[in-house]
Amino acid sequence: MFSAMSYTALLQKGINEDAKLLPAYDVIKMATVNGAKALNMEDKIGSIENGKQADLVIIDLETTMTEPVNDVFSNVVYNVRPNNVLTTIVNGKIIMENKKIYGIEEKEIYKKCNAIIKRLQN
């Protein structure tokens, strides 16, 4: 999602030759509130409100890629990568906390994925 937001903003700026076109704040709104509207689901998702499904990520902005923080919205759109995500909450349930995924063994997943790749290569 972070890459999609960045590409969306950069492509619009490049195609239209206007660096001020589509500010980062608007891109984040597209990915959240306006994305929910486009799906006709604004009553269920898109913003943090009582009664809505809560999907959240907690992002580490104290890294070499994200410091210093001049504008947090621009930082999220242009500099944040998946490895900046510390915690993920889906529909109110913590799925990953401090980069530790609950309910699965990562090494087991790697093992299964590698087995699938080997099978596909043969």
N, C-alpha and C positions, 0 to 999 in steps of 0.2 A: 504494500500500500504506500510506503514511503517513496519508493521509486516511481510509482504511478503518479503521485502528487508532484514530484519534482519534474518528471517528463511533461506532465500537463502544463505546468507553468512555463517551463523553458521553451516548449514547442510553440506556444502561443506568442511568447515574446519574440522568438526567432522568425516565425512565419510572418508576423505583422510588423517586424522591425521596430518594436516599441518595448523598451525595458520596463516601463511602468504598467504595462498591460497585465492583468490578472495577478494582483498582489497575493502574497502567501496566505493572508487571512482569508481571502475569497476561495483559495484552493482548499483550505481546510474545511470551510463551510460546504464546498462542493462534495467533499469526502464524507461529511457527516450529515448535517441538517438537510442540505439540498439533495444529497444522495438518497436520503429517506423519502423526501418528497417525490423524487423521480420514480421511486419504486412504489409510490402510493402507500407508504408505510410510516408516515410521519407520526402517526398515533402510537406506534410501537417502538420505533428506533430513531436514531439520529441525534438525540440530545439526552442529557442526563436529567431526567424528571421522574417524579413519583409515578409508578405504574408502568414505566417503560422498561424494556429489556436493557440491562446495563452491561455493555461491553467496553472495557477500559484497558489502556496500557499505561504503565508507569515507565517513563523514559529517563535514562541517565543522560543529563546534559553536561556533566562534568568530565568530558573526554577531550582529547586533542582535536577531534573532528568537530566538536560542538562548542568549544570555548574560543574566544569570549562570546557571551550571549548579548548581541546587540538588539535583535528583535526575535522573540521566542517563536513567533509564527514562521518567520523566514528560516530560522534555525531548524525547525521541525520539517519543513518542506524540502529544504536544500541539503541539509547536513546529516540528519538522523538516518541511521541504517538499522536493520533488524537487530544487530548486536547491541544497540543502545537500549533495547527493551529489557527492563528488569522484571516487571511483573505484568501478567495478563489476566484479566478478569472477564469471563464470558457469562453473560446473563446472571451476574451476581456471584458466580462461583470462581474462586481462584484456581487457575489452570497452571500458571507458572509464577513462582515467587523467587525473587533474587536469582533469576536465571535457572532455577531448578524446577523442572516439569513434574507435576504430581500425577501419580497413577500410571506412569510408564517408566520402563527402564530404557534410557537412551542407548546404552550399549547393545541391548537386545534389538532395538530398532535398526541401528547401524548394521548389525549382523544380518538381519532379515533383508535389508535393502541391498547389501552387498551380494547376498545369495541370489536375489532377483536379477541383479545386474549380470552376474556370471551366467545365469540361466538364459538371459536374453542375448548374450554375446555368443552363445553356442548355437 
